[in-house]
């Protein structure tokens, strides 16, 4: 098998070869490092690359496996972590030069769980500074570039994670999602991104942006790989005050069922919002295919959707300003100006407005939970548009011109408000060859149903098999 | 300040759209982990 093929195998496929010793983790890591060498000057996915530590870890994995100590499906699999996941002994910049020399002493919980599973860290991935932005721009470490067209954004904030997985630079990446930062770059880069239920995956050791909206999540090329990652990273963590004490199932079990009996709601407000007709058509077609696969799809209404921006925007701006208040006071002048501006503006939001937004969140949650008594899943577009040009301030969505951030977070913010699990899967391409994402969201802690539907859709379609020309 | 002032004005006018939400009887949701039960 040639090196490029290795780089595009799923974690599931790769792990079967590694377990049978048909492929060595050393070969896998070398192939990925070569791929990064060929493509990263264009994409700028990585802030810190760890070639020698990765090769050493691959040799250790090879020895362990040869000695019969195979740890499981992530053993020997190359991964990347968004550079706000603390890694002991490896600098963690949070995408800002302010932290250019910050080296954490300890791994975050997610990194520790990957390491225990035998995954191999190739490097730390680029992000919108402090994860505070939806596009993937970064003046400090260079903007991220979309593998399908490097003149366009990856989406953010986990842009490096999106481009790295889409371009075969790593098999698995982790992102974090406060208003869509896993799902936006996953949709724009044509991969799978899962935002798990709030509290299911530990936030310990991640640079916070909003305590009540932050969710770490996997970014991968197949739904089955998302399940494999969840098997490793999900579960209670004493170090995270908002970690849920819930039973964690085997997520791979989700991949066996079909869609018969499943009720899927299509909020009509999603199609009344600004939306590119080409995206709308691809998503409508995908919803029809879910019906062909046995699900019942029905129109539903989520009137609170129109308030999602005000609710989550207010909470995010206040909490981000609070999270970074000291940083702003001491190092504000060194921050990327648009991010600094957003943080400073957050200082002007009153406690009264913040609490009104949290009241709004209660009402939003009540309505969404009521709806999920009637249907098992909600479906719609992940993004109203395909990836816009880097630094574009506005985008055209159908007949409306709207601010880029407002557009890119239009469909994703709702599930940060509710904390419900939400996944994006590729569901088509524009005439210009850009990926389009379908978003499925489910009941809290019911990742199994979300993964089952996404997997059934993926199996029935070919979108996930396309690769960018880079 | 020249840059901050107009931006703050935009932010605060966005916050004012919270006034359109009827929150009568709703307490702020400060229990961030969603309950697995829908009731």
Interface residues (C-beta under 8 A of the other chain):
Chain A: X197 X198 X199 X211 X212 X242 X244 X246 X304 X307 X309 X310 X311 X313 X314 X317 X337 X341 X344 X345 X346 X348 X349 X353 X355 X356 X357 X358 X359 X360 X361 X362 X363 X365 X366 X369 X370 X372 X373 X418 X419 X420 X443 X444 X445 X446
Chain B: X3 X4 X7 X8 X11 X12 X14 X15 X17 X18 X20 X21 X22 X23 X26 X27 X28 X29 X30 X32 X33 X34 X35 X36 X38
